[in-house]
Amino acid sequence: MGAPRHHALRGPEVAVLVCPKCRTQNAATASFCESCGASLAAEREADDKIEAMLLAQARKGVWALGVVAVVQMIATLVIDAGNPILWTITGLFAVLAVWALRAPLIASGLGLGIFAVLHILEAFVDPSSIYKGILLKVVVISLLVGAIKNGLAHRNFRRERGQA
């Protein structure tokens, strides 16, 4: 996704909105251009829409983490419903899925790290596990990597506008 063509630039200390009419830099909180008086509402509205879209993209990690939690729960019920470690892993991914609604970048990053570590450890214990469920592993990793990428784009967008 390319950078917006009209919006805020971040100077060394303050975010600004660039007037689409005269290209003057204005304070990010300005409603009208300080130079020509043009309304900056459209720029702010466009920024809000872009931010909402980026946040929605970043929240795709919710689905990946939720799928891991559900698959883990089903596997726990089938393999050993009395195993507290398996239930803890299920709960951990469920909590990460909910947390991803609020902090998608951090939750997706942690989820990817935990998912990878668990499967690497499992591969050391049972090398044949590498191929078991490989399609699901690839899909989950792809979704989480995408969510992290989108979360970074959202964070950078907010930083450029002095919001984070």
Stockholm file with secondary structure:
# STOCKHOLM 1.0

chainA/1-164         MGAPRHHALRGPEVAVLVCPKCRTQNAATASFCESCGASLAAEREADDKIEAMLLAQARKGVWALGVVAVVQMIATLVIDAGNPILWTITGLFAVLAVWALRAPLIASGLGLGIFAVLHILEAFVDPSSIYKGILLKVVVISLLVGAIKNGLAHRNFRRERGQA
#=GR chainA/1-164 SS CCCCSSSCEECSSCEEEECTTTCCEEETTCSBCTTTCCBCHHHHHHHHHHHHHHHHHHTTHHHHHHHHHHHHHHHHHHHCTTCHHHHHHHHHHHHHHHHHHHCHHHHHHHHHHHHHHHHHHHHHHCGGGGTTTHHHHHHHHHHHHHHHHHHHHHHHHHHHTTCC
#=GC SS_cons         CCCCSSSCEECSSCEEEECTTTCCEEETTCSBCTTTCCBCHHHHHHHHHHHHHHHHHHTTHHHHHHHHHHHHHHHHHHHCTTCHHHHHHHHHHHHHHHHHHHCHHHHHHHHHHHHHHHHHHHHHHCGGGGTTTHHHHHHHHHHHHHHHHHHHHHHHHHHHTTCC
//
